Amino acid sequence: MNPIETAKETLRIEIEALQEAIANLDERFTQAVERIYGLKGKLIVTGVGKSGLVGAKMAATFASTGTSSFFLHPTEALHGDLGMIGKEDGLLAISSSGESEELTKILPHIKRFDIPLVAMTGNPDSTLARYADVVLDISVKREACPLNTAPTASTTLTMALGDALAAALMKKRNFRKEDFASFHPGGSLGKKLFIKVSDLMRTDDLPIIDEKTPLKEAIVVMSEGKLGNVLIVDRDKRLKAILSDGDLRRALMQPDFDMHAPALAYATQNPKRYRDTNLLAGEALEIIENARIQLLPITDDDDRIVGVLHIHDLVNAGIKR
């Protein structure tokens, strides 16, 4: 069998395992969600080997989607870390066989805490299943590896079932984008929802000229300002126009081009601007892209310039639509 066919067969086996799990979902899943949702403390996830690796990922997913959680290795638990488990916590234990020695050794101690225990195992008659309050079945007809030995389909199913638990808990908690972003302030969504124009706009040494300034002087100010634009204000310091490098190139093509003419004659009149520094950076990016501009002036209620936001500032800050 060539590599492509092997890959397809692997994916087929794993897809079939997931489809069978969908068909077999029952009230036990709901019970597991209710047990976890009802915790006043944290959800501790534990497992050994591949199950442990999947469990660590699941704990991270829970923690970032509103369910306070961390991963605890059974061996570490046996050597002092059981003290990390409190009476208001719950345990999600993962073992395909349900007989992992390191895991089964901590189960009697876990029961002493009288806390909820949700098991994910492929063996309903195992030691883990007997100790558990709720058992979620992660058995598969066969593994996806050619030898039917390496955990493949079973780990895929376990991870997917963990995602299903996290998703169900998110729904139950009415977990929103804003909540997710608060757990990921450094991510693109967090930046989009929390960073404001006031955090990014430039306020110092802005390239501002008055409406009578000759184009020749405006070009010097544009070069020194390094924004590719010059802001033009009237005698009351109100924003009147913007001269962009694009405006300048178009001006050069005019037969009556005059370097000594007022820059205002070649500028864009009544340019796009915004009057609220609390505008979210993501919304500012949308305004800039829709208007097809590079620079968004921010003005006060009297139309006087308080800062500018350049599209490069948004890109450099990781703001995306």
N, C-alpha and C positions, 0 to 999 in steps of 0.2 A: 504494500500500500504506500503510495507516494505521500509526501508531507501534507499536501492540500487535503487529500482524502482522510488522512489521520486527524487533521485539524477539524474537518467537518464532522467526523464521527465523534470526536471528543465533545464538540459543541452540541451535537444531537443528544448524546447521553446526558449532558448537564441540563439541557433544555427539558428533556423528558422528566428528569428528577424534579425540576421546578414545577412542571405541569402537574405531576402526580401530587406534589405537596399542596398545590392550589386546590386540587380536588379533595384532598384529605383534611383541609382546614376545618376545625370544628370549635365547639365551645371552649375547649382547653386554651385556644389562643386568646379568646376574650378574657378568660380567667387570668391568664398571664398578664395581659394588659392592665386589668383591674388591680392585680396584686402590686405591680410596679407603680402604677399611678397613685395608689393609696399610700405609698411610702412617705414618711415624714423626713427620713434621712436620705442616704445615698443608695444607689444600686451598685453593688460590687459584682463585677464580672470575673469569673475565674475559669481556668482551663489549662491543659498541659499540651505541649507540642504544637501541632498545627491548630488544634482547637484553641490553644492559648493565644496564638497569633491572630486568629479570627476574633477571639474574645477581646483582645486589646483594641482592634479596630472598632468593634461594636461599642465598647465603652467610650471611645472617642466620639462616635456618632451620637450616642445618647447624650453625652455631656454637651455637645454643641447644638443639640436640638431641644433643650429644655429639661432633660432628665439628668439630674446630678449623678455622676457615675465615675468610677475609676476601675482599673484592672488590678487584680491581686493574684500573683502566682501562688499556687497551693504550697509549693516548697517553702516560699518565703513566709507564708501564713503559719506553717508548722514551726518556724523558727522565730516567732515573735510578732509577726505582722498581723496575727489574728486580732491584736489590740486595735487595729485600724477599723474593725467592724463594731458598730454601735447597735444598741437595742432598737433603734428606729430605722435601721438599714434593711436591705434585702439582698439576696444572693441570686445571681444567674450563673449556674454552673453548666459547663459544656464538656461533653465527652461522648464520642461516637459509640464506644463500647459500654460506657457507663461504669467501667471497672478500672479506670486509671488509678494506679496505686496512690500517687501523691494526692489526688483529689479525694478519693474515698477515705483517706486517713483524716481529713479535716472535717468530714461530714458530721461525725458525732459531736465535735466541738461546736460546729455551726448550730446544731439543733439545741444546744444548751442556751443559745441566745434567744431561742424561740422567735426567730425572724422568718419571713417568707422565703421559700427556696423554690425557684423556678429552674427546672432542668431541661437541657436540650440534649437528647441522647437518641441513638438509633436502637437501643435495647430497652424495651419497656419493662423487662424483668430484672434489670441490673440493680446493683447496689445504689447507684445514684437515683434511679427512678423510685426506688422504695423510700428513700429519704425525702423525696421532693413533694411539695404541695401541688405543683402543676408540672406535667411532663409534656414537652413539645417534641414531636417525632421528627428526627433528622435522618431516618434510615433511607437508604437508596437501594435500588435493585442491583446496581453494580457501579463501581468507580469508573471514571472516564479514562484512567490510564490503561495501556494495553495489557498490563499484568493483573488488572483489577485489584490492586493492592494499595497504591499511593492515594492518600486522601485527595480527591479531586472533585467529583460530583458531590460528595458529602460536605466538603468545606464550602463549595459554592452555595449549596442549599442552606447551610448554617448561616453564612453571611447574609444571604438574601432574607432569611427568616428574621435575622437580627434587624435588618433594614425595615422589614415589615412591622416589627414591634416599635421601632423608633417612629415610623410614619404614623402608626395608629395612635401613639402617645402624643405626637405633635397635633393631630386632629383633635384629640380629647382635650388637650390644653389650649386649643385655639392659638397655636404657636404661629406667629406671623413673620413676614420678611423682616420687619423692624426688630423683632426678637432675635431672629437668626443673626442679623447684622450686629446686634449688641454683643453677641458672643464672638464675632469675627470683625472687630473694628479695623484690623489691618487688611482685610480682604477687600475685593473690588466692591462687593455689595455694601459692606460696612462704610467704606469711603463714600460711596454714592449716597447713602442715606444719612450720614452724620457730618461730613465735611461741608462747611458753608463757604460762600463766596468770601466772607470776611477772613477766613483762614488762609486764602490763597491769593487774594488780590494784591496788586502792587500799589503802593501809596506814595513812595518817595521818588523824587527826580523824574517825574512824568514828563513826557515830551508834549508840552502845552505851548501854543502860540496864540496871539490875538488875531482877529480877523483881518487886520491890515498887513500882516507880515508877508513880505515877498516870498515867492516860491523858492528862490535861491537860499534864503535863510531857513526856510522850512525843511529843505533837504538836509541841511547841516544838523538841525534839531532831530530829524528822523534818524540820521546815522548815529548820533550820540545816544539817542533813547533806546536803540536796539530792540524796538518793538515792531518795526516795519510800518509804523503809523505815526501820525502827528494829530493831536487833538486841538481843534480850533475853537476858541471861546470868544464871545462878544465882550463889549466893554464892561459888562456886569459880571464877567467870569462864568457865564452860562454856556454850556456846551452847544455849539452851533453846527459843527461839521467835523469830519475826520478825513484826513488825507492819508490814503494807504499807498503802499508801494505799487499796488495795482492801478490806483488812480494816476499815479505818476507815470507809469508806463503808457497808459492810455493818453495822457496829456502829451507825451512826446510825439505821438502819432498825429496830433492836430497841426494843421498848416499854420495856424496863428500862435503856436506855442511861444510863450514869453517867460523867461526865467525871472523877470522883474515884476511880473504881474502878481497880484495877491494870491497866495496859495489857496484861498477860499474859492477862487474861480475854477479850480480843478478838483476840489474836494467833494466828498459825498455829503450832501446837505441832510439835516435832520436824521442822523445815524441812529441805529438801534442802541438803546441803553436800558439800564435797569436801576430801580431806585431802592432796592432792599438788599442790604448786606447779609441778611439772614437767608437769602436764597440758597438752596442746596446746590452744591457743586455739580451734581448730576443733572439738575434742572438747567443750570447755566450752560452746561455742555450741549444740552438739547437746543437751547436758544441759539447758541453760536453755530451749531451745525445746520439748523433749519434756516438761519439767516445767511449762511455761507459767508461768515466773517471770521476774522482771526482774533479781533479785539472787542471785548464787551465793556464799555465804560459803565461805571457805577456812579450814580449821581444822588444828591440829596433832593429834598422836596422842592428846592428852588432851582434844580437842574445844574447845580454846581458840582464839578467832578470831585469825588472823594477817593476814587481808585479805579483801576482797570484790571480786567481779567483776560489774560491771553490764553488761547487754546493750548499753547505749549505748557503753560502752568498746570492745566488740567491733566494733560497727558502725562507729564512728569510725576504728578501726584497719584497716578494710577486710576484716574476717574474714567469710567467707561459707561456707554449707554447700555 
